[in-house]
Amino acid sequence: MPQIVTIERHILDQQKRFPQATGALTGLLYDMALSGKLISRETNRAGLVGILGAADGVNVYGEQQQRLDMFADDVIFKMNDHTGRLCVMASEEHDDIMHIPDEFDCGNYALLYDPLDGSSNIDVNVSVGTIFAIQRKISAGERGALEDVLQPGRRLVAAGYMVYGSSTMMVYSAGQGVHGFTLDPSVGEFLLSHPDIRIPAKPRYYSSNQGYQKVWTPGVRRFCEWLQALDDDEREPLGARYVGSMVTDFHRNLLYGGVFFYPGDMQQPAKPNGKMRLLFEAQALAFLAEQAGGYASDGIGDILDIQPHSLHQRVPLFIGNRDLVETAESFIREHDQDWLEAYRPFREGRR
């Protein structure tokens, strides 16, 4: 019988590498795993209990909130608000940071999360996911502040995601590689199924919404054509796979190799910064990609090096095999000077 490693045991084993560790991060990661179990349960029976479908609210991005979105958001907050491990939280679904209630102690970490990425796909039974990232507290106050979440991804302590599909998986990294766990519903435990994930050197897929190709910049269009072309004996054309739940598309490419990209465009000159949320989506997945040997860029440089200037900042995103993402950057440098000039002020917080 193969060795069985639960996520709790794995996280504790990782903690042993750091003799000075207090156990707070270990507990926080396990609480995120427990949140994933609860969200998975509701996702799998959403149509049976009336959770499926849109709610009355609209989030900060003007998107219709899904009922399951709101459930997931509430589960993660309630799981973490009283533990004494966090000083503040921030969610894609809230305009502002979420303070720890006054009756509870504060800790030394900040949690950022997208409670249900791809939630517009819920009604058609397509895989969705949860994305999370953890920063250390840097503010001087006791209760935590905006500056605790407005940190570059380079400072992340840990990040991960859950995918709710034909099976539920949790993938995380605390800076010691990327590890994947599959939920065994018969025992209610995440079991180690994908240890030390590395993005394959030979990519298989590219993932992008080509329905928007007409508004892509010339460099991005040429990059996509290059992905589809037979260049030489060493590089075959990549297959196209796109679900529309970014965490699902990223997960596929993490395991099989490839690139996901959601670029900015010049059809909306006031919004050349694309759609992806820097703090709630891009940073966490960029951290995981780097830990797995990959790379994430906004078309200019490393996502992890961007200094955030607002809670709901958006960025273009190219993520996956390093050579593919660096090729995208080269096409953009060569062909997209107008877009680069329009986007830089958003990247640098001047707009």
PAKOLKE-537813 format. One record per residue (C-alpha): residue in three letters; residue number from 1; z, y, x. Coordinates in nm, 2 decimals. Each point is the difference from the previous one (the first is absolute). Layout:
<pts>
<pt pami="ALA" fivo="NUM" z="Z" y="Y" x="X"/>
...
</pts>
This chain:
<pts>
<pt pami="MET" fivo="1" z="0.00" y="0.00" x="0.00"/>
<pt pami="PRO" fivo="2" z="-0.09" y="0.34" x="0.15"/>
<pt pami="GLN" fivo="3" z="0.27" y="0.25" x="0.07"/>
<pt pami="ILE" fivo="4" z="0.08" y="0.22" x="-0.30"/>
<pt pami="VAL" fivo="5" z="0.08" y="0.36" x="0.08"/>
<pt pami="THR" fivo="6" z="0.11" y="0.23" x="-0.28"/>
<pt pami="ILE" fivo="7" z="-0.06" y="0.38" x="0.03"/>
<pt pami="GLU" fivo="8" z="0.38" y="0.05" x="0.02"/>
<pt pami="ARG" fivo="9" z="0.02" y="-0.23" x="0.30"/>
<pt pami="HIS" fivo="10" z="-0.30" y="0.15" x="0.16"/>
<pt pami="ILE" fivo="11" z="0.13" y="0.36" x="-0.03"/>
<pt pami="LEU" fivo="12" z="0.34" y="-0.11" x="0.14"/>
<pt pami="ASP" fivo="13" z="-0.17" y="-0.17" x="0.29"/>
<pt pami="GLN" fivo="14" z="-0.19" y="0.32" x="0.07"/>
<pt pami="GLN" fivo="15" z="0.32" y="0.19" x="-0.01"/>
<pt pami="LYS" fivo="16" z="0.15" y="-0.21" x="0.28"/>
<pt pami="ARG" fivo="17" z="-0.25" y="0.16" x="0.24"/>
<pt pami="PHE" fivo="18" z="0.19" y="0.32" x="-0.03"/>
<pt pami="PRO" fivo="19" z="0.37" y="-0.05" x="0.09"/>
<pt pami="GLN" fivo="20" z="0.08" y="0.36" x="-0.11"/>
<pt pami="ALA" fivo="21" z="-0.14" y="-0.06" x="-0.36"/>
<pt pami="THR" fivo="22" z="0.24" y="0.07" x="-0.28"/>
<pt pami="GLY" fivo="23" z="-0.17" y="-0.22" x="-0.26"/>
<pt pami="ALA" fivo="24" z="-0.10" y="0.30" x="-0.22"/>
<pt pami="LEU" fivo="25" z="-0.37" y="-0.04" x="0.06"/>
<pt pami="THR" fivo="26" z="0.03" y="-0.37" x="-0.05"/>
<pt pami="GLY" fivo="27" z="0.16" y="0.05" x="-0.34"/>
<pt pami="LEU" fivo="28" z="-0.26" y="0.26" x="-0.10"/>
<pt pami="LEU" fivo="29" z="-0.29" y="-0.23" x="0.08"/>
<pt pami="TYR" fivo="30" z="0.16" y="-0.28" x="-0.20"/>
<pt pami="ASP" fivo="31" z="0.06" y="0.24" x="-0.29"/>
<pt pami="MET" fivo="32" z="-0.37" y="0.08" x="0.01"/>
<pt pami="ALA" fivo="33" z="-0.08" y="-0.37" x="-0.02"/>
<pt pami="LEU" fivo="34" z="0.23" y="-0.03" x="-0.30"/>
<pt pami="SER" fivo="35" z="-0.18" y="0.30" x="-0.16"/>
<pt pami="GLY" fivo="36" z="-0.32" y="-0.18" x="0.06"/>
<pt pami="LYS" fivo="37" z="0.13" y="-0.31" x="-0.18"/>
<pt pami="LEU" fivo="38" z="0.10" y="0.20" x="-0.31"/>
<pt pami="ILE" fivo="39" z="-0.33" y="0.19" x="-0.01"/>
<pt pami="SER" fivo="40" z="-0.20" y="-0.33" x="0.05"/>
<pt pami="ARG" fivo="41" z="0.18" y="-0.15" x="-0.30"/>
<pt pami="GLU" fivo="42" z="-0.09" y="0.28" x="-0.23"/>
<pt pami="THR" fivo="43" z="-0.36" y="0.03" x="0.14"/>
<pt pami="ASN" fivo="44" z="-0.06" y="-0.37" x="-0.07"/>
<pt pami="ARG" fivo="45" z="0.11" y="0.03" x="-0.36"/>
<pt pami="ALA" fivo="46" z="-0.10" y="0.36" x="-0.07"/>
<pt pami="GLY" fivo="47" z="-0.23" y="-0.08" x="-0.29"/>
<pt pami="LEU" fivo="48" z="0.26" y="-0.21" x="-0.17"/>
<pt pami="VAL" fivo="49" z="0.29" y="0.26" x="-0.01"/>
<pt pami="GLY" fivo="50" z="-0.19" y="0.32" x="-0.09"/>
<pt pami="ILE" fivo="51" z="0.02" y="0.15" x="0.34"/>
<pt pami="LEU" fivo="52" z="-0.38" y="-0.01" x="0.05"/>
<pt pami="GLY" fivo="53" z="-0.19" y="0.32" x="-0.06"/>
<pt pami="ALA" fivo="54" z="0.04" y="0.37" x="0.05"/>
<pt pami="ALA" fivo="55" z="0.32" y="0.20" x="-0.05"/>
<pt pami="ASP" fivo="56" z="0.03" y="0.35" x="-0.13"/>
<pt pami="GLY" fivo="57" z="0.05" y="0.17" x="0.34"/>
<pt pami="VAL" fivo="58" z="-0.23" y="0.13" x="0.26"/>
<pt pami="ASN" fivo="59" z="0.10" y="-0.01" x="0.37"/>
<pt pami="VAL" fivo="60" z="-0.02" y="0.28" x="0.25"/>
<pt pami="TYR" fivo="61" z="-0.37" y="-0.09" x="0.08"/>
<pt pami="GLY" fivo="62" z="-0.10" y="0.04" x="-0.37"/>
<pt pami="GLU" fivo="63" z="-0.04" y="-0.37" x="-0.04"/>
<pt pami="GLN" fivo="64" z="0.11" y="-0.19" x="-0.31"/>
<pt pami="GLN" fivo="65" z="0.32" y="-0.18" x="0.08"/>
<pt pami="GLN" fivo="66" z="0.01" y="-0.37" x="-0.09"/>
<pt pami="ARG" fivo="67" z="0.31" y="-0.15" x="-0.16"/>
<pt pami="LEU" fivo="68" z="0.03" y="-0.25" x="0.27"/>
<pt pami="ASP" fivo="69" z="-0.04" y="0.28" x="0.26"/>
<pt pami="MET" fivo="70" z="0.31" y="0.16" x="-0.15"/>
<pt pami="PHE" fivo="71" z="0.19" y="-0.32" x="-0.01"/>
<pt pami="ALA" fivo="72" z="-0.07" y="-0.07" x="0.37"/>
<pt pami="ASP" fivo="73" z="0.10" y="0.35" x="0.09"/>
<pt pami="ASP" fivo="74" z="0.33" y="-0.03" x="-0.18"/>
<pt pami="VAL" fivo="75" z="0.07" y="-0.35" x="0.15"/>
<pt pami="ILE" fivo="76" z="-0.04" y="0.12" x="0.36"/>
<pt pami="PHE" fivo="77" z="0.21" y="0.31" x="-0.05"/>
<pt pami="LYS" fivo="78" z="0.28" y="-0.18" x="-0.18"/>
<pt pami="MET" fivo="79" z="0.00" y="-0.28" x="0.26"/>
<pt pami="ASN" fivo="80" z="0.06" y="0.25" x="0.28"/>
<pt pami="ASP" fivo="81" z="0.18" y="0.30" x="-0.14"/>
<pt pami="HIS" fivo="82" z="0.36" y="-0.14" x="0.04"/>
<pt pami="THR" fivo="83" z="-0.01" y="-0.20" x="0.32"/>
<pt pami="GLY" fivo="84" z="0.10" y="0.27" x="0.24"/>
<pt pami="ARG" fivo="85" z="-0.30" y="-0.07" x="0.22"/>
<pt pami="LEU" fivo="86" z="-0.23" y="0.28" x="-0.11"/>
<pt pami="CYS" fivo="87" z="0.03" y="0.38" x="0.02"/>
<pt pami="VAL" fivo="88" z="-0.30" y="0.07" x="-0.22"/>
<pt pami="MET" fivo="89" z="-0.30" y="-0.16" x="-0.17"/>
<pt pami="ALA" fivo="90" z="-0.35" y="0.11" x="-0.09"/>
<pt pami="SER" fivo="91" z="-0.24" y="-0.16" x="-0.23"/>
<pt pami="GLU" fivo="92" z="-0.37" y="0.06" x="-0.09"/>
<pt pami="GLU" fivo="93" z="0.11" y="0.03" x="-0.36"/>
<pt pami="HIS" fivo="94" z="0.23" y="0.30" x="0.05"/>
<pt pami="ASP" fivo="95" z="-0.08" y="0.36" x="0.08"/>
<pt pami="ASP" fivo="96" z="0.30" y="0.05" x="0.24"/>
<pt pami="ILE" fivo="97" z="0.23" y="-0.22" x="0.21"/>
<pt pami="MET" fivo="98" z="0.26" y="-0.20" x="-0.18"/>
<pt pami="HIS" fivo="99" z="0.36" y="0.06" x="0.12"/>
<pt pami="ILE" fivo="100" z="0.26" y="-0.27" x="0.01"/>
<pt pami="PRO" fivo="101" z="0.24" y="0.05" x="-0.29"/>
<pt pami="ASP" fivo="102" z="0.31" y="0.19" x="0.10"/>
<pt pami="GLU" fivo="103" z="0.23" y="-0.28" x="-0.09"/>
<pt pami="PHE" fivo="104" z="-0.15" y="-0.23" x="0.27"/>
<pt pami="ASP" fivo="105" z="0.02" y="0.02" x="0.38"/>
<pt pami="CYS" fivo="106" z="-0.31" y="0.10" x="0.20"/>
<pt pami="GLY" fivo="107" z="-0.13" y="-0.19" x="0.30"/>
<pt pami="ASN" fivo="108" z="-0.23" y="0.05" x="0.30"/>
<pt pami="TYR" fivo="109" z="-0.34" y="-0.09" x="-0.15"/>
<pt pami="ALA" fivo="110" z="-0.26" y="0.15" x="-0.23"/>
<pt pami="LEU" fivo="111" z="-0.22" y="-0.21" x="-0.22"/>
<pt pami="LEU" fivo="112" z="-0.35" y="0.09" x="-0.11"/>
<pt pami="TYR" fivo="113" z="-0.19" y="-0.22" x="-0.25"/>
<pt pami="ASP" fivo="114" z="-0.30" y="-0.04" x="-0.22"/>
<pt pami="PRO" fivo="115" z="0.16" y="-0.22" x="-0.28"/>
<pt pami="LEU" fivo="116" z="-0.33" y="-0.15" x="-0.13"/>
<pt pami="ASP" fivo="117" z="-0.32" y="0.07" x="0.20"/>
<pt pami="GLY" fivo="118" z="-0.31" y="-0.07" x="-0.20"/>
<pt pami="SER" fivo="119" z="0.18" y="0.02" x="-0.34"/>
<pt pami="SER" fivo="120" z="-0.32" y="0.10" x="-0.18"/>
<pt pami="ASN" fivo="121" z="-0.11" y="-0.36" x="0.05"/>
<pt pami="ILE" fivo="122" z="0.30" y="-0.14" x="-0.19"/>
<pt pami="ASP" fivo="123" z="-0.18" y="-0.03" x="-0.33"/>
<pt pami="VAL" fivo="124" z="-0.27" y="-0.21" x="0.15"/>
<pt pami="ASN" fivo="125" z="0.23" y="-0.24" x="0.18"/>
<pt pami="VAL" fivo="126" z="-0.11" y="0.11" x="0.36"/>
<pt pami="SER" fivo="127" z="0.26" y="-0.03" x="0.28"/>
<pt pami="VAL" fivo="128" z="0.22" y="0.30" x="0.06"/>
<pt pami="GLY" fivo="129" z="0.27" y="0.07" x="0.25"/>
<pt pami="THR" fivo="130" z="0.30" y="0.20" x="0.13"/>
<pt pami="ILE" fivo="131" z="-0.01" y="0.20" x="0.33"/>
<pt pami="PHE" fivo="132" z="0.31" y="0.12" x="0.18"/>
<pt pami="ALA" fivo="133" z="0.10" y="0.17" x="0.32"/>
<pt pami="ILE" fivo="134" z="0.33" y="0.08" x="0.16"/>
<pt pami="GLN" fivo="135" z="0.09" y="0.30" x="0.22"/>
<pt pami="ARG" fivo="136" z="0.32" y="0.09" x="0.18"/>
<pt pami="LYS" fivo="137" z="0.20" y="0.29" x="-0.12"/>
<pt pami="ILE" fivo="138" z="-0.05" y="0.31" x="0.21"/>
<pt pami="SER" fivo="139" z="0.15" y="0.28" x="-0.22"/>
<pt pami="ALA" fivo="140" z="0.34" y="0.14" x="0.08"/>
<pt pami="GLY" fivo="141" z="0.14" y="-0.01" x="-0.35"/>
<pt pami="GLU" fivo="142" z="0.19" y="-0.29" x="-0.15"/>
<pt pami="ARG" fivo="143" z="-0.23" y="-0.07" x="-0.30"/>
<pt pami="GLY" fivo="144" z="-0.35" y="0.00" x="0.15"/>
<pt pami="ALA" fivo="145" z="-0.28" y="0.25" x="-0.03"/>
<pt pami="LEU" fivo="146" z="-0.38" y="0.04" x="-0.02"/>
<pt pami="GLU" fivo="147" z="-0.03" y="0.00" x="0.38"/>
<pt pami="ASP" fivo="148" z="0.13" y="-0.36" x="0.01"/>
<pt pami="VAL" fivo="149" z="-0.32" y="-0.12" x="-0.17"/>
<pt pami="LEU" fivo="150" z="-0.24" y="0.26" x="0.15"/>
<pt pami="GLN" fivo="151" z="-0.02" y="-0.19" x="0.33"/>
<pt pami="PRO" fivo="152" z="-0.30" y="-0.14" x="0.18"/>
<pt pami="GLY" fivo="153" z="-0.07" y="-0.37" x="-0.05"/>
<pt pami="ARG" fivo="154" z="0.06" y="-0.05" x="0.37"/>
<pt pami="ARG" fivo="155" z="0.37" y="0.03" x="-0.07"/>
<pt pami="LEU" fivo="156" z="0.01" y="-0.27" x="-0.27"/>
<pt pami="VAL" fivo="157" z="0.27" y="-0.26" x="0.04"/>
<pt pami="ALA" fivo="158" z="-0.16" y="-0.25" x="-0.23"/>
<pt pami="ALA" fivo="159" z="-0.27" y="-0.03" x="-0.27"/>
<pt pami="GLY" fivo="160" z="-0.14" y="-0.26" x="-0.23"/>
<pt pami="TYR" fivo="161" z="-0.16" y="-0.09" x="-0.33"/>
<pt pami="MET" fivo="162" z="0.01" y="-0.26" x="-0.28"/>
<pt pami="VAL" fivo="163" z="-0.31" y="-0.14" x="-0.16"/>
<pt pami="TYR" fivo="164" z="0.02" y="-0.13" x="-0.36"/>
<pt pami="GLY" fivo="165" z="-0.29" y="-0.23" x="-0.05"/>
<pt pami="SER" fivo="166" z="-0.06" y="-0.37" x="-0.04"/>
<pt pami="SER" fivo="167" z="0.31" y="-0.02" x="0.22"/>
<pt pami="THR" fivo="168" z="0.25" y="0.27" x="0.10"/>
<pt pami="MET" fivo="169" z="0.01" y="0.09" x="0.36"/>
<pt pami="MET" fivo="170" z="0.22" y="0.23" x="0.21"/>
<pt pami="VAL" fivo="171" z="-0.13" y="0.12" x="0.33"/>
<pt pami="TYR" fivo="172" z="0.22" y="0.22" x="0.23"/>
<pt pami="SER" fivo="173" z="0.05" y="0.12" x="0.35"/>
<pt pami="ALA" fivo="174" z="0.31" y="0.15" x="0.17"/>
<pt pami="GLY" fivo="175" z="-0.20" y="0.06" x="0.32"/>
<pt pami="GLN" fivo="176" z="0.01" y="-0.36" x="0.11"/>
<pt pami="GLY" fivo="177" z="-0.33" y="-0.12" x="-0.13"/>
<pt pami="VAL" fivo="178" z="-0.12" y="-0.05" x="-0.36"/>
<pt pami="HIS" fivo="179" z="0.13" y="-0.29" x="-0.21"/>
<pt pami="GLY" fivo="180" z="-0.10" y="-0.13" x="-0.34"/>
<pt pami="PHE" fivo="181" z="0.21" y="-0.18" x="-0.26"/>
<pt pami="THR" fivo="182" z="-0.11" y="-0.18" x="-0.32"/>
<pt pami="LEU" fivo="183" z="0.23" y="-0.01" x="-0.30"/>
<pt pami="ASP" fivo="184" z="0.08" y="-0.35" x="-0.12"/>
<pt pami="PRO" fivo="185" z="0.07" y="0.06" x="-0.37"/>
<pt pami="SER" fivo="186" z="0.17" y="-0.34" x="-0.03"/>
<pt pami="VAL" fivo="187" z="0.29" y="0.11" x="0.22"/>
<pt pami="GLY" fivo="188" z="-0.04" y="0.38" x="-0.02"/>
<pt pami="GLU" fivo="189" z="-0.04" y="0.04" x="0.38"/>
<pt pami="PHE" fivo="190" z="-0.25" y="0.16" x="0.23"/>
<pt pami="LEU" fivo="191" z="-0.09" y="-0.26" x="0.26"/>
<pt pami="LEU" fivo="192" z="-0.17" y="0.08" x="0.33"/>
<pt pami="SER" fivo="193" z="-0.36" y="-0.10" x="-0.04"/>
<pt pami="HIS" fivo="194" z="-0.18" y="0.24" x="0.25"/>
<pt pami="PRO" fivo="195" z="0.19" y="0.05" x="0.32"/>
<pt pami="ASP" fivo="196" z="-0.11" y="0.26" x="0.25"/>
<pt pami="ILE" fivo="197" z="-0.32" y="0.11" x="-0.18"/>
<pt pami="ARG" fivo="198" z="-0.28" y="0.14" x="0.23"/>
<pt pami="ILE" fivo="199" z="-0.32" y="0.15" x="-0.14"/>
<pt pami="PRO" fivo="200" z="-0.28" y="-0.24" x="0.11"/>
<pt pami="ALA" fivo="201" z="-0.22" y="0.13" x="0.27"/>
<pt pami="LYS" fivo="202" z="-0.31" y="-0.09" x="-0.19"/>
<pt pami="PRO" fivo="203" z="0.00" y="0.19" x="-0.33"/>
<pt pami="ARG" fivo="204" z="-0.14" y="-0.13" x="-0.32"/>
<pt pami="TYR" fivo="205" z="0.02" y="0.27" x="-0.26"/>
<pt pami="TYR" fivo="206" z="-0.02" y="0.37" x="-0.07"/>
<pt pami="SER" fivo="207" z="0.17" y="0.15" x="-0.31"/>
<pt pami="SER" fivo="208" z="-0.10" y="0.33" x="-0.16"/>
<pt pami="ASN" fivo="209" z="-0.09" y="0.14" x="-0.34"/>
<pt pami="GLN" fivo="210" z="-0.38" y="0.04" x="0.05"/>
<pt pami="GLY" fivo="211" z="-0.02" y="0.15" x="-0.34"/>
<pt pami="TYR" fivo="212" z="0.09" y="0.32" x="0.17"/>
<pt pami="GLN" fivo="213" z="-0.25" y="-0.04" x="0.28"/>
<pt pami="LYS" fivo="214" z="-0.21" y="0.29" x="-0.13"/>
<pt pami="VAL" fivo="215" z="0.29" y="0.24" x="0.09"/>
<pt pami="TRP" fivo="216" z="0.08" y="-0.14" x="0.34"/>
<pt pami="THR" fivo="217" z="-0.08" y="0.20" x="0.30"/>
<pt pami="PRO" fivo="218" z="-0.30" y="-0.09" x="0.22"/>
<pt pami="GLY" fivo="219" z="0.21" y="-0.16" x="0.26"/>
<pt pami="VAL" fivo="220" z="0.19" y="-0.23" x="-0.24"/>
<pt pami="ARG" fivo="221" z="-0.33" y="-0.11" x="-0.16"/>
<pt pami="ARG" fivo="222" z="-0.14" y="-0.08" x="0.34"/>
<pt pami="PHE" fivo="223" z="0.32" y="-0.19" x="0.08"/>
<pt pami="CYS" fivo="224" z="-0.04" y="-0.21" x="-0.31"/>
<pt pami="GLU" fivo="225" z="-0.37" y="-0.07" x="0.08"/>
<pt pami="TRP" fivo="226" z="0.11" y="-0.11" x="0.35"/>
<pt pami="LEU" fivo="227" z="0.25" y="-0.24" x="-0.15"/>
<pt pami="GLN" fivo="228" z="-0.27" y="-0.16" x="-0.21"/>
<pt pami="ALA" fivo="229" z="-0.26" y="-0.02" x="0.28"/>
<pt pami="LEU" fivo="230" z="-0.07" y="-0.29" x="0.23"/>
<pt pami="ASP" fivo="231" z="0.06" y="0.18" x="0.33"/>
<pt pami="ASP" fivo="232" z="-0.03" y="-0.28" x="0.26"/>
<pt pami="ASP" fivo="233" z="0.09" y="-0.36" x="0.06"/>
<pt pami="GLU" fivo="234" z="0.37" y="0.10" x="0.04"/>
<pt pami="ARG" fivo="235" z="0.05" y="0.18" x="-0.33"/>
<pt pami="GLU" fivo="236" z="-0.10" y="-0.13" x="-0.34"/>
<pt pami="PRO" fivo="237" z="-0.01" y="0.22" x="-0.31"/>
<pt pami="LEU" fivo="238" z="0.33" y="0.02" x="-0.18"/>
<pt pami="GLY" fivo="239" z="0.04" y="-0.12" x="-0.36"/>
<pt pami="ALA" fivo="240" z="0.10" y="0.25" x="-0.26"/>
<pt pami="ARG" fivo="241" z="0.33" y="-0.06" x="-0.19"/>
<pt pami="TYR" fivo="242" z="0.18" y="0.26" x="-0.20"/>
<pt pami="VAL" fivo="243" z="0.27" y="-0.04" x="-0.27"/>
<pt pami="GLY" fivo="244" z="0.12" y="0.35" x="-0.05"/>
<pt pami="SER" fivo="245" z="0.36" y="-0.08" x="0.07"/>
<pt pami="MET" fivo="246" z="0.03" y="0.12" x="0.36"/>
<pt pami="VAL" fivo="247" z="0.28" y="-0.22" x="0.10"/>
<pt pami="THR" fivo="248" z="-0.20" y="-0.30" x="-0.12"/>
<pt pami="ASP" fivo="249" z="-0.31" y="0.11" x="0.20"/>
<pt pami="PHE" fivo="250" z="0.21" y="0.07" x="0.30"/>
<pt pami="HIS" fivo="251" z="0.17" y="-0.34" x="-0.03"/>
<pt pami="ARG" fivo="252" z="-0.33" y="-0.18" x="0.00"/>
<pt pami="ASN" fivo="253" z="-0.12" y="0.18" x="0.31"/>
<pt pami="LEU" fivo="254" z="0.33" y="-0.05" x="0.18"/>
<pt pami="LEU" fivo="255" z="-0.05" y="-0.38" x="-0.04"/>
<pt pami="TYR" fivo="256" z="-0.38" y="-0.02" x="0.05"/>
<pt pami="GLY" fivo="257" z="-0.09" y="0.31" x="0.20"/>
<pt pami="GLY" fivo="258" z="-0.19" y="0.30" x="-0.11"/>
<pt pami="VAL" fivo="259" z="0.03" y="0.36" x="-0.10"/>
<pt pami="PHE" fivo="260" z="0.11" y="0.19" x="-0.31"/>
<pt pami="PHE" fivo="261" z="-0.11" y="0.36" x="-0.04"/>
<pt pami="TYR" fivo="262" z="0.05" y="0.27" x="-0.26"/>
<pt pami="PRO" fivo="263" z="-0.15" y="0.32" x="0.15"/>
<pt pami="GLY" fivo="264" z="0.01" y="0.36" x="-0.09"/>
<pt pami="ASP" fivo="265" z="-0.31" y="0.17" x="-0.14"/>
<pt pami="MET" fivo="266" z="-0.18" y="0.33" x="0.00"/>
<pt pami="GLN" fivo="267" z="-0.10" y="0.00" x="-0.37"/>
<pt pami="GLN" fivo="268" z="0.35" y="0.15" x="-0.06"/>
<pt pami="PRO" fivo="269" z="0.03" y="0.26" x="0.28"/>
<pt pami="ALA" fivo="270" z="0.36" y="0.08" x="-0.11"/>
<pt pami="LYS" fivo="271" z="0.10" y="-0.37" x="0.04"/>
<pt pami="PRO" fivo="272" z="-0.15" y="-0.14" x="0.32"/>
<pt pami="ASN" fivo="273" z="0.32" y="-0.20" x="0.06"/>
<pt pami="GLY" fivo="274" z="-0.08" y="-0.31" x="-0.21"/>
<pt pami="LYS" fivo="275" z="0.23" y="-0.19" x="-0.23"/>
<pt pami="MET" fivo="276" z="0.24" y="-0.21" x="0.20"/>
<pt pami="ARG" fivo="277" z="0.37" y="0.11" x="0.01"/>
<pt pami="LEU" fivo="278" z="0.11" y="0.05" x="0.36"/>
<pt pami="LEU" fivo="279" z="0.37" y="-0.07" x="-0.06"/>
<pt pami="PHE" fivo="280" z="-0.02" y="-0.26" x="-0.27"/>
<pt pami="GLU" fivo="281" z="-0.30" y="-0.21" x="0.10"/>
<pt pami="ALA" fivo="282" z="-0.17" y="0.09" x="0.33"/>
<pt pami="GLN" fivo="283" z="0.30" y="0.02" x="0.23"/>
<pt pami="ALA" fivo="284" z="0.15" y="-0.34" x="-0.09"/>
<pt pami="LEU" fivo="285" z="-0.34" y="-0.18" x="0.02"/>
<pt pami="ALA" fivo="286" z="-0.09" y="0.17" x="0.33"/>
<pt pami="PHE" fivo="287" z="0.33" y="-0.11" x="0.14"/>
<pt pami="LEU" fivo="288" z="-0.07" y="-0.36" x="-0.10"/>
<pt pami="ALA" fivo="289" z="-0.36" y="0.02" x="0.12"/>
<pt pami="GLU" fivo="290" z="0.12" y="0.11" x="0.35"/>
<pt pami="GLN" fivo="291" z="0.26" y="-0.27" x="0.01"/>
<pt pami="ALA" fivo="292" z="-0.27" y="-0.25" x="-0.08"/>
<pt pami="GLY" fivo="293" z="-0.24" y="0.13" x="0.27"/>
<pt pami="GLY" fivo="294" z="-0.20" y="0.23" x="-0.22"/>
<pt pami="TYR" fivo="295" z="-0.03" y="0.38" x="-0.04"/>
<pt pami="ALA" fivo="296" z="0.00" y="0.26" x="-0.28"/>
<pt pami="SER" fivo="297" z="-0.17" y="0.34" x="0.01"/>
<pt pami="ASP" fivo="298" z="-0.07" y="0.29" x="-0.23"/>
<pt pami="GLY" fivo="299" z="-0.34" y="0.04" x="0.17"/>
<pt pami="ILE" fivo="300" z="0.14" y="0.23" x="0.27"/>
<pt pami="GLY" fivo="301" z="0.29" y="-0.20" x="0.15"/>
<pt pami="ASP" fivo="302" z="0.29" y="-0.23" x="-0.05"/>
<pt pami="ILE" fivo="303" z="0.16" y="0.01" x="-0.34"/>
<pt pami="LEU" fivo="304" z="0.34" y="-0.07" x="0.17"/>
<pt pami="ASP" fivo="305" z="-0.02" y="0.33" x="0.20"/>
<pt pami="ILE" fivo="306" z="-0.06" y="0.23" x="-0.30"/>
<pt pami="GLN" fivo="307" z="0.29" y="0.23" x="-0.06"/>
<pt pami="PRO" fivo="308" z="0.05" y="0.01" x="-0.38"/>
<pt pami="HIS" fivo="309" z="0.04" y="0.35" x="-0.16"/>
<pt pami="SER" fivo="310" z="0.04" y="-0.09" x="-0.36"/>
<pt pami="LEU" fivo="311" z="0.14" y="-0.29" x="-0.20"/>
<pt pami="HIS" fivo="312" z="-0.32" y="-0.09" x="-0.18"/>
<pt pami="GLN" fivo="313" z="-0.24" y="0.08" x="0.28"/>
<pt pami="ARG" fivo="314" z="-0.33" y="-0.19" x="-0.02"/>
<pt pami="VAL" fivo="315" z="-0.22" y="-0.13" x="0.29"/>
<pt pami="PRO" fivo="316" z="-0.33" y="-0.19" x="0.04"/>
<pt pami="LEU" fivo="317" z="0.07" y="-0.35" x="0.13"/>
<pt pami="PHE" fivo="318" z="-0.19" y="-0.24" x="0.22"/>
<pt pami="ILE" fivo="319" z="0.22" y="-0.31" x="0.09"/>
<pt pami="GLY" fivo="320" z="-0.06" y="-0.34" x="0.14"/>
<pt pami="ASN" fivo="321" z="-0.15" y="-0.14" x="0.32"/>
<pt pami="ARG" fivo="322" z="0.04" y="0.26" x="0.28"/>
<pt pami="ASP" fivo="323" z="-0.37" y="-0.01" x="0.11"/>
<pt pami="LEU" fivo="324" z="-0.12" y="0.05" x="-0.35"/>
<pt pami="VAL" fivo="325" z="0.22" y="0.30" x="-0.07"/>
<pt pami="GLU" fivo="326" z="-0.08" y="0.16" x="0.34"/>
<pt pami="THR" fivo="327" z="-0.37" y="-0.05" x="-0.09"/>
<pt pami="ALA" fivo="328" z="0.06" y="0.19" x="-0.33"/>
<pt pami="GLU" fivo="329" z="0.16" y="0.28" x="0.20"/>
<pt pami="SER" fivo="330" z="-0.30" y="0.02" x="0.23"/>
<pt pami="PHE" fivo="331" z="-0.24" y="0.03" x="-0.30"/>
<pt pami="ILE" fivo="332" z="0.21" y="0.28" x="-0.15"/>
<pt pami="ARG" fivo="333" z="0.02" y="0.19" x="0.33"/>
<pt pami="GLU" fivo="334" z="-0.38" y="-0.02" x="0.04"/>
<pt pami="HIS" fivo="335" z="-0.11" y="0.08" x="-0.36"/>
<pt pami="ASP" fivo="336" z="0.28" y="0.17" x="-0.20"/>
<pt pami="GLN" fivo="337" z="0.09" y="0.33" x="0.17"/>
<pt pami="ASP" fivo="338" z="0.00" y="0.18" x="-0.33"/>
<pt pami="TRP" fivo="339" z="0.25" y="-0.24" x="-0.15"/>
<pt pami="LEU" fivo="340" z="0.22" y="0.00" x="0.32"/>
<pt pami="GLU" fivo="341" z="0.02" y="0.38" x="-0.02"/>
<pt pami="ALA" fivo="342" z="0.09" y="-0.01" x="-0.37"/>
<pt pami="TYR" fivo="343" z="0.26" y="-0.28" x="0.04"/>
<pt pami="ARG" fivo="344" z="0.19" y="0.11" x="0.31"/>
<pt pami="PRO" fivo="345" z="0.20" y="0.28" x="-0.19"/>
<pt pami="PHE" fivo="346" z="0.12" y="-0.27" x="-0.24"/>
<pt pami="ARG" fivo="347" z="0.10" y="-0.24" x="0.28"/>
<pt pami="GLU" fivo="348" z="0.18" y="0.28" x="0.19"/>
<pt pami="GLY" fivo="349" z="0.18" y="0.14" x="-0.31"/>
<pt pami="ARG" fivo="350" z="-0.19" y="0.33" x="0.00"/>
<pt pami="ARG" fivo="351" z="-0.12" y="-0.06" x="-0.36"/>
</pts>
